Each structure stands twice: as structure tokens, then as C-alpha cells.
Amino acid sequence: MFHFARSLAGAALVGFIGFVAPAAAQAINQNELIILTTTTTQDSGILRVLTDAFAKKSGLAVKAIVAGSGDILKQGARGEGDVLLTHSPDAEKTWMADGNGTSRQLVMYNDFVIIGPEADPAKIKGLKAAAALQRIAETKTPFVSRGDQSGTHVRELAMWKRAGIQPKGQEWYRETGQGQGLTMDVASQFQGYAFADRGTYLVHAKRIGLPILVENDAALYNIYHVMPVNAAKFSKVNAAGGQAFADWVLSPEGQSVISEFGKAQYGRSLFVPAASKREEELLSN
């Protein structure tokens, strides 16, 4: 599990190399933007594309701190970045209610899937997610979880709860404490099942060798929001830069970058632009 402070931003940079001085000791750098975001944006590759495009458009030096959504929201609640791009809706709403952000707007979505061995020993192929997880628990087939309080992990736990299963502590349930890519590698090694976002899965699918067995379930939408950090609460935040990134990623130009991402290599976009949609509309489908 990752615990980055703003002073350690150089450990996970995108598009710029260098270290950030501790927030309490530095003046606002209007030429620098620190984005706090999740491992799924990095592992899928869209983070690099978005930050490169925005840096070119804005002229800002863009840095990204990458961790699970739980850690990212904690860092944002300490004012250790300027804007967040996350996919943990319930936790985001709490974060906003605590006054940490100025707005929360829908950016894009893809969906979660359950992957597993070609032989499918638990026979889950084609089932709804909750039924599939019940079958995995009944057959005690290995399941590999991120176990890192990321947005993906939180959604996975919500699906286990919906299935009426408490998997933690079970012999067949393994937690890696790592990001999506490494967790899928472990699932491949043990020929077990795993919960993944589709975008990151497609990037690593050939190496992993585990097919998608459960998909196209409305309960599996994976929704991303952008949230500028509240400079009224955190005086060292680059409010103008954070808002500029939010405005850009929601603009027709930013949404077009999202729409095109992945098409050339995978024949389909890995994310669906959603600035014109409402979260309630997606979840009611």
C-alpha cells in the first residue's frame, strides 16, 4: 500500500522529473500542477495521455501522485495535491462533504469485470457478478484481491456484500496489497479469479492469460470524477491549476482525448467520456 506525501511526489511523477518541497514550507507554484489519482489510470495508460495533453495545452509542469483511491483521498484531505481524479463514488461524496473539494464532476467511466482461468472451475461464465462470487465462495476456488482500499477494492468488497459473502480470512481468498496489474499477475500465477477494471485488464490481457468471464452487469460500472482541492481550506493549493485541469478534462477537447484512448491498439476506447451525463443516469441503466 502506498502512502505518499506531497514532499515525495517525485516517486510517482508523470510528465516531469523533480521533487516537491513540503507543502508547509513552499509558496504556491502557479506553474506546477499536482494531480492525485488512482493506480487504474496509470496502469491503463490513460493518465500519461491526459497529463501529456494537458501539459502541452496549459504550459504547466504536471506531476502525478498515484495510489489506491483510499490513500489518494486521504492525501487530498491533507492538501497534498491540487486536483483529484478518482473512482470511489461513496468515499468521494464523504470527502466533498468534509469540505476538501470545490466541486465533483463526472469525467468518464468504463466497467469492472471478473476474470479467471479458461477452464473456469467455479463455472461462473455468463453469470451476474453477485451470483458468480457466490459460486466462487461455494467452490472455494482461489480469488485474488487487491486488498488495498483502492476504488476497485472497495467496489469488489461491495459486490461480496451484495452476494452475502464475507471472504476476508478465507483460505481461498488472497489479498496482494498491490495495484491492478500486479494483482492480475498473482491471479494468473495461482490460476484464480480476480476483479478488475476493463481498461487495465485490456492493457495486460495477453500477458495475464485470464479471460473475462463476467461482464456487462449494470452493477459493475466504474465511474471517475474530477475534484479540485479546496484552496480555502488548504492555502498552498494551486487552485487555478486544479480548476484548469478539471475544466480541460471536461471540455470537448479533453473528452475527445478520452474517447480516442485505446482505439488504435485495442479497436475500442478503454473509457467512455461522460461529462454530459449524470451519475444517477448511469447507475439506473
Secondary structure, DSSP 8 states (H G I E B T S, - for coil): -----GGGGGGG-SS-------GGGS---TTEEEEEEEHHHHHHSHHHHHHHHHHHHH--EEEEEEE-HHHHHHHHTTT-SSEEEE--HHHHHHHHHTT-BS--EEEEEEEEEEE--TT-TT--TT--HHHHHHHHHHHT--EEE--S--HHHHHHHHHHHHHT---TT-TTEEE--S-HHHHHHHHHHHT-EEEEEHHHHHHHHHHH---EEE---GGGEEEEEEEEB-TTT-TTS-HHHHHHHHHHHHSHHHHHHHHHTTHHHHSS-SSEE-TTS-HHHHHH-
